[in-house]
Amino acid sequence: MIPATISQLVSDKFQEAQKNNNVVYKKLDSKLIKDKETGMRYYATLLPSLNDKPEFGDTAESEDPLAAHEPELLVLEDIDGSGNLKLVLNKFPTTENHSLLITNEFKNQLSALTPEELMTSYRLISKMDNEDEGKRHMIIYNSGPQSGSSQKHKHLQLFELPEKFTPFQDVLTNGKDHFLPNIKEEPLQDDKVSFAHFVLPLPEEAEEVTEDLLAMCYFSLLQRTLTFFQDWLNETPDLVKSYNLLLTKKWICLVPRSSIKAKSLNVGFNSLGYAGILLIKDQESFDKIIETPTIVNDLLLECGFPNTAGVKPNEYNY
């Protein structure tokens, strides 16, 4: 059972870690911007402290920083009594209280999420969200070398969504009932954006969200997501399967990834980029995006695959 006080535990630990310089966090600026062509809204943050964060492949094969975490960053050694998952502050946070849900036993970041990991993630979000205070949270999972993941030890990440910011998935699922995709009914995609993404609304009542339901949602979207690599291998033989998962209480979303960084601008994305939350390391790129929000749609496509809204799936997709 996740403690009812989990939100306070995370907040207190972060404040202490920040005071004692145990986290590397320096945010210079944040702006809400809108692409008038697509209607997409973005929350762009200039975060130079990300330059100190290791990237994928920087850590030696024999090292496992997530197993040997700093004691000052530990929130809970066993988050729900199962002994399988711990909650630790991110050493290089992108927002206050940014935390990692890490497997206590080593599992590879390439492995699929288990029903238990999905359910624990959903319960954690449910405990952290506070409707009265307008606080919402999202869990992400970056899987594969092109996804934005920097460590091989399996971990999910917990974020509080920026105040007054609405991910486009909220609009896409608004008023829609939960369903499971099949050959006749595709996952939701917003045809106004450039990149492929697959979204399912979750039941409004938390009691209806079970391990089995989350697992069926995830694996149906994962199957649809991984077909991109089958479809594009002839054109791009070096493709390595990579994807982003985004989970809120309202919806689940998967995004197939082709590249970690956009070549046209020195900007990389993890899952957050595909919710419209942009983490920018340098002033020049930040200024460019603020001045010309329409380029973000192209940057996200560079790192993903073309949108397939309205395209009928092949039978092997399901």
C-alpha positions as CSV (number, residue, x, y, z in Angstrom):
1,M,0.0,0.0,0.0
2,I,1.4,3.4,-1.1
3,P,1.4,5.7,2.0
4,A,-1.3,8.4,2.0
5,T,1.4,10.9,2.9
6,I,3.5,10.1,-0.2
7,S,3.1,13.6,-1.7
8,Q,4.5,15.2,1.5
9,L,7.3,12.6,1.8
10,V,8.5,13.5,-1.7
11,S,8.2,17.2,-1.2
12,D,10.0,17.2,2.1
13,K,12.8,15.0,0.7
14,F,13.2,17.3,-2.3
15,Q,13.4,20.4,-0.2
16,E,16.1,18.8,2.0
17,A,18.1,17.6,-1.0
18,Q,17.9,21.0,-2.7
19,K,19.0,22.7,0.5
20,N,22.0,20.4,0.8
21,N,22.9,20.5,-2.9
22,N,22.2,16.8,-3.4
23,V,20.2,17.5,-6.6
24,V,21.5,19.4,-9.7
25,Y,18.6,21.7,-10.6
26,K,18.8,25.1,-12.3
27,K,15.8,26.4,-14.1
28,L,16.2,29.8,-15.8
29,D,12.9,30.4,-17.6
30,S,9.6,28.8,-18.6
31,K,7.1,30.0,-21.1
32,L,3.7,28.8,-22.4
33,I,3.6,29.1,-26.2
34,K,1.2,28.0,-29.0
35,D,1.6,26.8,-32.5
36,K,-1.1,28.7,-34.4
37,E,-1.0,26.3,-37.3
38,T,-1.8,23.1,-35.3
39,G,-3.3,24.6,-32.1
40,M,-0.7,22.7,-30.1
41,R,0.3,24.4,-26.8
42,Y,3.8,23.8,-25.4
43,Y,5.5,24.5,-22.1
44,A,9.1,25.3,-22.8
45,T,11.7,25.4,-20.0
46,L,15.3,26.6,-20.2
47,L,17.1,24.1,-18.0
48,P,20.9,24.4,-18.3
49,S,21.5,21.9,-15.4
50,L,20.5,19.1,-17.9
51,N,23.9,19.6,-19.5
52,D,25.4,17.9,-16.4
53,K,23.2,14.9,-16.8
54,P,24.7,11.7,-18.3
55,E,23.3,10.7,-21.7
56,F,22.7,7.2,-23.0
57,G,26.0,5.4,-23.2
58,D,27.9,7.8,-21.0
59,T,27.8,5.4,-18.0
60,A,30.2,2.5,-18.0
61,E,28.7,-1.0,-18.5
62,S,29.7,-2.1,-15.1
63,E,28.1,0.9,-13.3
64,D,24.5,1.1,-12.2
65,P,23.9,4.5,-10.6
66,L,20.2,3.7,-10.0
67,A,21.0,0.7,-7.9
68,A,23.6,2.5,-5.9
69,H,21.5,5.7,-5.4
70,E,22.6,8.3,-2.9
71,P,20.9,7.8,0.5
72,E,20.0,11.5,0.5
73,L,17.7,10.9,-2.5
74,L,15.8,7.9,-1.2
75,V,12.1,8.5,-0.5
76,L,10.9,4.9,0.0
77,E,12.9,1.7,-0.3
78,D,9.7,-0.3,-0.8
79,I,6.9,1.9,-2.2
80,D,4.0,-0.5,-1.9
81,G,5.0,-3.5,0.3
82,S,5.8,-5.8,-2.6
83,G,9.6,-5.2,-2.3
84,N,9.9,-4.7,-6.1
85,L,10.0,-1.0,-6.5
86,K,11.6,2.0,-4.7
87,L,11.0,5.7,-5.1
88,V,14.1,7.9,-5.4
89,L,14.5,11.6,-6.2
90,N,16.0,12.3,-9.6
91,K,19.6,13.5,-9.2
92,F,19.0,15.8,-12.2
93,P,15.4,16.9,-11.9
94,T,13.6,18.8,-14.5
95,T,11.0,20.1,-12.0
96,E,10.6,20.2,-8.3
97,N,9.8,16.7,-6.7
98,H,10.8,14.9,-9.9
99,S,11.2,11.3,-8.8
100,L,12.2,7.9,-10.2
101,L,10.3,4.6,-9.6
102,I,13.1,2.0,-9.8
103,T,13.1,-1.8,-9.8
104,N,15.0,-3.0,-6.7
105,E,16.2,-6.0,-8.7
106,F,18.0,-5.1,-11.9
107,K,15.8,-5.2,-15.0
108,N,16.7,-3.8,-18.4
109,Q,15.1,-0.5,-19.6
110,L,14.4,-2.4,-22.8
111,S,12.0,-4.8,-21.1
112,A,8.2,-4.3,-21.3
113,L,6.4,-2.9,-18.3
114,T,4.7,-5.5,-16.1
115,P,1.1,-5.3,-15.0
116,E,2.3,-4.6,-11.4
117,E,4.6,-1.8,-12.5
118,L,1.7,-0.2,-14.5
119,M,-0.7,-0.5,-11.5
120,T,1.8,0.8,-9.0
121,S,2.4,3.8,-11.4
122,Y,-1.4,4.5,-11.6
123,R,-1.8,4.2,-7.8
124,L,1.1,6.6,-7.3
125,I,-0.4,9.2,-9.6
126,S,-3.7,8.8,-7.8
127,K,-2.1,9.4,-4.4
128,M,-0.1,12.4,-5.7
129,D,-2.9,14.2,-7.6
130,N,-4.8,16.8,-5.7
131,E,-7.9,18.2,-7.5
132,D,-8.5,20.9,-4.8
133,E,-5.0,22.3,-5.4
134,G,-5.1,21.7,-9.2
135,K,-2.1,19.3,-9.0
136,R,-1.8,16.6,-11.7
137,H,0.9,14.1,-12.2
138,M,2.3,12.0,-15.1
139,I,4.4,8.9,-15.1
140,I,6.7,8.3,-18.1
141,Y,8.8,5.4,-19.3
142,N,11.5,5.9,-21.9
143,S,12.5,2.6,-23.4
144,G,15.2,2.1,-26.0
145,P,18.3,4.1,-27.0
146,Q,16.3,6.6,-29.1
147,S,13.7,7.3,-26.4
148,G,15.6,9.8,-24.2
149,S,16.6,7.2,-21.5
150,S,20.0,7.7,-20.0
151,Q,20.2,4.5,-17.8
152,K,19.8,0.8,-18.5
153,H,18.4,0.0,-15.1
154,K,14.6,-0.1,-15.4
155,H,12.9,3.0,-14.1
156,L,9.8,5.1,-14.6
157,Q,9.7,8.8,-13.8
158,L,7.1,10.9,-11.9
159,F,6.4,14.5,-12.7
160,E,3.9,17.1,-11.7
161,L,2.3,18.7,-14.7
162,P,2.9,22.5,-15.1
163,E,0.2,24.6,-13.6
164,K,-2.4,25.7,-16.2
165,F,-0.9,23.5,-18.9
166,T,-3.1,21.0,-20.7
167,P,-1.4,18.2,-22.7
168,F,-3.0,17.7,-26.1
169,Q,-3.9,14.1,-25.0
170,D,-6.4,15.7,-22.6
171,V,-8.2,17.4,-25.4
172,L,-8.0,14.2,-27.6
173,T,-9.7,12.0,-25.0
174,N,-12.1,14.6,-23.6
175,G,-15.6,13.2,-23.5
176,K,-14.5,9.8,-24.9
177,D,-15.2,6.5,-23.1
178,H,-12.6,3.9,-22.4
179,F,-12.1,1.3,-25.1
180,L,-9.5,-1.2,-26.3
181,P,-8.3,-1.0,-29.9
182,N,-8.9,-3.6,-32.5
183,I,-8.8,-4.0,-36.2
184,K,-12.0,-1.8,-36.6
185,E,-11.2,0.8,-33.9
186,E,-7.8,2.4,-33.9
187,P,-6.2,4.1,-30.9
188,L,-6.8,7.9,-30.9
189,Q,-4.5,10.2,-32.8
190,D,-4.7,13.9,-33.3
191,D,-4.5,14.5,-37.0
192,K,-3.3,18.1,-36.5
193,V,0.2,17.1,-35.3
194,S,2.9,15.6,-37.4
195,F,4.1,12.6,-35.3
196,A,2.6,9.2,-34.7
197,H,1.1,8.6,-31.2
198,F,-1.4,6.2,-29.8
199,V,-3.8,7.2,-27.0
200,L,-6.5,5.4,-25.0
201,P,-8.8,7.1,-22.5
202,L,-8.9,5.4,-19.1
203,P,-12.1,4.9,-17.1
204,E,-13.2,7.9,-15.1
205,E,-13.7,5.8,-11.9
206,A,-10.4,4.7,-10.4
207,E,-12.1,1.6,-9.1
208,E,-12.5,0.4,-12.7
209,V,-8.8,0.7,-13.4
210,T,-7.3,-2.8,-12.7
211,E,-3.9,-4.5,-13.4
212,D,-5.6,-6.4,-16.2
213,L,-7.1,-3.4,-17.8
214,L,-3.9,-1.4,-17.7
215,A,-1.9,-4.3,-19.1
216,M,-4.4,-4.8,-22.0
217,C,-4.2,-1.1,-22.8
218,Y,-0.4,-1.0,-22.7
219,F,0.2,-4.2,-24.7
220,S,-2.3,-3.3,-27.4
221,L,-0.7,0.1,-27.8
222,L,2.8,-1.4,-27.6
223,Q,2.0,-3.9,-30.4
224,R,0.7,-1.0,-32.5
225,T,3.8,1.1,-31.7
226,L,6.3,-1.7,-32.5
227,T,4.9,-2.3,-36.0
228,F,6.5,1.0,-37.1
229,F,9.9,-0.7,-36.7
230,Q,8.7,-3.6,-38.8
231,D,7.3,-1.3,-41.5
232,W,10.4,1.0,-41.7
233,L,13.2,-1.6,-41.4
234,N,13.7,-1.8,-45.2
235,E,14.1,1.9,-45.4
236,T,16.1,2.4,-42.2
237,P,18.0,-0.9,-41.4
238,D,19.7,0.5,-38.3
239,L,16.4,1.3,-36.5
240,V,16.4,0.1,-32.9
241,K,13.1,-0.3,-31.2
242,S,12.5,2.7,-28.9
243,Y,9.3,4.2,-27.6
244,N,7.9,6.6,-25.0
245,L,5.0,5.8,-22.6
246,L,3.0,8.5,-20.9
247,L,0.4,7.8,-18.2
248,T,-2.0,10.0,-16.3
249,K,-5.2,9.2,-14.5
250,K,-7.1,10.2,-17.6
251,W,-5.2,8.4,-20.4
252,I,-2.3,6.2,-21.5
253,C,-0.2,7.1,-24.6
254,L,2.7,5.5,-26.5
255,V,4.9,7.1,-29.1
256,P,7.3,5.3,-31.4
257,R,10.8,6.9,-31.6
258,S,13.3,7.0,-34.4
259,S,15.9,9.4,-32.9
260,I,16.8,10.9,-29.6
261,K,17.7,14.3,-31.0
262,A,16.5,16.5,-33.9
263,K,19.3,17.2,-36.4
264,S,17.9,20.6,-37.5
265,L,18.2,22.1,-34.0
266,N,20.3,20.9,-31.0
267,V,17.2,19.7,-29.1
268,G,16.5,16.2,-27.7
269,F,13.2,14.8,-26.4
270,N,12.1,12.2,-24.0
271,S,8.4,11.3,-23.3
272,L,7.7,14.8,-21.9
273,G,8.2,16.4,-25.4
274,Y,5.3,14.3,-26.7
275,A,3.0,15.8,-24.1
276,G,4.2,19.3,-25.2
277,I,6.6,19.8,-22.3
278,L,9.9,20.9,-23.8
279,L,13.2,20.8,-21.8
280,I,15.8,23.0,-23.5
281,K,19.5,23.0,-22.4
282,D,20.7,26.2,-24.2
283,Q,19.6,29.8,-24.6
284,E,19.9,29.8,-28.4
285,S,17.6,26.9,-28.9
286,F,15.2,28.1,-26.3
287,D,14.9,31.6,-28.0
288,K,14.4,30.0,-31.4
289,I,11.5,27.8,-30.1
290,I,9.9,30.8,-28.3
291,E,10.1,32.9,-31.4
292,T,8.9,30.2,-33.8
293,P,6.7,27.7,-32.1
294,T,5.7,26.1,-35.4
295,I,9.1,24.4,-35.6
296,V,8.4,22.2,-32.7
297,N,6.0,20.1,-34.7
298,D,8.8,19.4,-37.2
299,L,11.3,18.7,-34.5
300,L,9.0,16.1,-32.8
301,L,8.5,14.4,-36.2
302,E,12.3,14.2,-36.8
303,C,12.5,12.2,-33.6
304,G,9.4,10.1,-34.2
305,F,7.4,8.7,-37.2
306,P,4.7,10.2,-39.4
307,N,1.2,10.5,-38.0
308,T,-1.0,7.6,-39.3
309,A,-4.4,9.1,-38.2
310,G,-7.1,7.7,-40.5
311,V,-4.9,5.0,-42.0
312,K,-6.3,1.5,-41.7
313,P,-3.9,-0.8,-39.8
314,N,-2.7,-4.0,-41.4
315,E,-4.1,-7.1,-39.7
316,Y,-0.7,-8.0,-38.1
317,N,-0.9,-4.7,-36.2
318,Y,-3.2,-6.5,-33.8
